[in-house]
Amino acid sequence: KSTAVGDARVTKMKLGMQLTAAEVAAEIRNGGAPSRDLSETLPAELGTLTNLEVLDACRNKLSDVKALSPLHNLVTLKLDQNDIASLSEGMQCKKLTRLATLSASYNKIGALDEKMGRLAALTSLNLSNNGIKELPVELSDLSEKVLVHLNLDENPLKDSKVKKILEKGRAPIKELLQHLEKEKQSGQIGRASCRERV
C-alpha cells in the first residue's frame, strides 16, 4: 500500500512490536503499517493521519498518547496492555464524535477525565485492570441506549454502590449511569448550598 503522510485513504493502522517513534514515522511516510512495538510515545506524525478511523496500539510500552489529539475521526481506539497513566492529554472528547469503541485495559490509568461523558457515540468502553478509584459523575451523560458494553473489572473503585452494581456483571449500564446522575445532582445541590452559606 503506498500512501503519503496524511493521505485520506489511510483509515486503519495497527501498531506493534518494539519500534521507535522515528521508525513508526518513517513507515507512515512510506505508507506501511508498523509491525513492531512502540516505546513510550506515539509519533507526532500519526497526528497527520486525520482520517484515521481505527487505531490498534495494543501490547506496546506506551505511556504518552498526546499524538492522538488531532485524530477526530477515530471510531475504534485500542490501547490495551501499555503503560498509560492518563487518557486526558491525548483525547479531546468533545471532538471525538464518532468514537464507538475505546479499550484501554491493563494500563496504569488512575483517574478518568470528566469529559469522557461527552463521547456520545461510545458503544463499548473497556477500562478493566487499571487503577481507577472513582468514576466521574459526568459519565452519567453517556446514553444507556448507546453504551452497550462496559467493563471496569479489577479496578480499586471506592464507591461501594458502584462496586455492587458492577458485581452484577457487565450489563447494568443503565443502573450505573443512573447512580452517577444522582451523585452529580447531589453534588450540584451540595455546591449550591455551600455558595448560599458564603
N, C-alpha and C positions, 0 to 999 in steps of 0.2 A: 504494500500500500504506500504510495508516495504522496505525502501531504506536507504542506508548509505549516510553520507555526501559526496558530490562529485560524487555520483552514476550517471553513464552515462544515466540511464533511466529517471532521473528527468528532464523533459523538460518544464513543465508548473507549475507556482505557483501563487496563489492569496493570498495576504497578507491583513489582515484587522482586525479591531475591538479591540482596547486597549490592545495590547500585548507588553511587553517589549522586547528589543533586545535579552536578555538572554532566554526568553521564546520561541521566534522565533527560536533561535539557537537550543534549546532543541528539538523543534518539527521537525526541519530539520533533526537533528541527528536521530530522531525516525521515519523519513520517512513521516511525516504528513505535510500537508499544514496548517499554522496557520489560525485561523478563527477569531481573534480579532485584533483591531487596533494596529499599531506600534507607539511608541512615538519617535519622533525626528530623530533617525538614523536607517538605515538598519543594521542588524547584519553582522559582518565581515564574519561569517560562510556562508553567502549567496554567497560570492565570490568563495566558493569551488564547487559550482554547475556550473561548466564551460560549461556544455551542455545545460543550461537553455535557452530556446528559447522564452518563453512567461512569462513576469512578470507583474502582475497587483497589484500595491500597491496604488490604489486609495483610497480616503477618509480616510486618516490617518493624522498624525501630523508630517510628515517627513520634516526635514529641511536640512538634510545631506544625500547625496546619494553616498558618496565615495565608499561604498561597491560594487557599480555597475562596477567599473573599470575592474575586471577580467572577466566579463560576455561578451565575444566577440561573442558569438553565438546568442545573442538576435535577434529576428525577430520582436517581439512586446513588447513595453515598455509603460506601462500606469502608470502615476504618478499624475493623476488629483486630485484636491482638497486636497492639502497638504500645507506645509509652505515653500516650496523650493524657495530659492532666486537665486540659480545658478545651472545649469546642468554641468558646466565646469569640476568640480573636479571628478564627477562620470562617465563622458562619454569620452571614448577615441575614438573619432570619426573615426580616421584612421583605427582602428581595428574593428569597428562595420560594417563590410562589408555586413552583412545580414539584418541590421535593416531596416524594411519596414514601421513600424508604431511607431510613437513617439507622445504620447499625454501627455501633462503636463499643462492642462488648470487649471484655478482657483488656481494659486500659487502666489508667490511673485517675479517671475523672472523679473529682471530689464534690463538685457542685455543678448545677445546671443553670444556664443563663435564663432569666425570667422571660426573655424574648422568644424562647422556644415555643411558647404558646401561640406565636404568630405563624407557625408552619401549618397553614390552613389545609394544605393538600396531603399532609402526613397520614399515611395509612398504616405504616409499620415503624415502630420505634423499639430498638433493642439496645439497652444500655446495661445489660447484665454484667456481673463480675467487675464492678468498678468500686469506687469508694464513696458513692453518693449517700449523704446523710439526710438531706432534706430535698423535697420536691418543691419547686417554686409554685406558689398558688396560681400563677399565670398560666400554668399548664391546663388549667380548667377552661381556658379559651379554645383548646382543641375540641373538635367535634367528635362525639362518640359515634356519630353516623359515618364519619370518615375514618377515624383511627380504629382499625380492627385487630391489630396485633401490638401488644405492649409487653415487653419483657424487662423487668427490673430486678430479676432474681440475683441473689448473692451481692446485695449492696447493704451497708450498715445503716439502713434507714432508722431514724429516731422516732418518728411518729408512729405510735402503736396502732392507731386506726388504719393508717396506710399499710402497715405490715400485715394486719389482719385481712384487709381487702385483698392484698396481693397473694396471701397464702391460699386463697380460694382458687388460684390458677391464674392463667394469663388473660382470661376473658373479662373480668369485672371492670372493664374500662369505664363504663357509664357511672358505676358506683364510685370509682376513684375520682373521676373528674367532678362529680357532684360534691364529694368531700372537699376537694381542693377549692371549689367555688364557694362553699360555706366558709372555709378558712379565709379565703380572700375577702368575703363580705364582712366577717367578724373582725378582720384586720383593719378594714376601712372604717368600720364603726368605732373600733378602738382608737384609731388615729384621730378621727373626728372628735371624739370625746376628750382626748388629750389636748387638742387645739382649743376646745371650748374652755377648758380649765385654765389655760395660759392667758 
